[in-house]
């Protein structure tokens, strides 16, 4: 059974989330791409630096946390949103845009309750699908430094396989 997902930032020890489980509203997570040995993590870097994130900030994959970049996420009722270390939820969610399709670059945008373009489902095969739309988060050309795009969900496509790891306080 698929899991609907929202994303947050913190530092602690990791434990795997059971596949197909419904994620609690307060779980803090990291999302890691299965496609490379370094296990690059999904991140959103604040374009405003210490001032915080802005609408339109892009999503990247990085091997380890960097200043002004969030690599942990808060999952909530299908949405995926970020916060910065020591700060509350930023109110930004992963957004597919109003016109999702192959090659479209998802970005961070103000969270809106019930917005279809911010509703994501994590499947047992690792895909993170724009709920009911048939498009998945996809590592562009299978190269982490190329960033993410949306692409038609294809079962077995390593560019679309991610692990969600729950954080538990030490």
Secondary structure, 3 states (H helix, E strand, C coil): CCEECCCCCCCCEEEECCCCCCCCCCCEEEEEECCCCCCCEEEEECCCHHHCCCCCCEEEEECCCCCCEECEEEEECCEEEEECCCCCEEEEEEECCCCCCCCCCCEEEECCCCCHHHCEEECCCCCEEECCCCEEEEEHHHCHHHCEEEEECCCCCHHHCEEEEEEECC
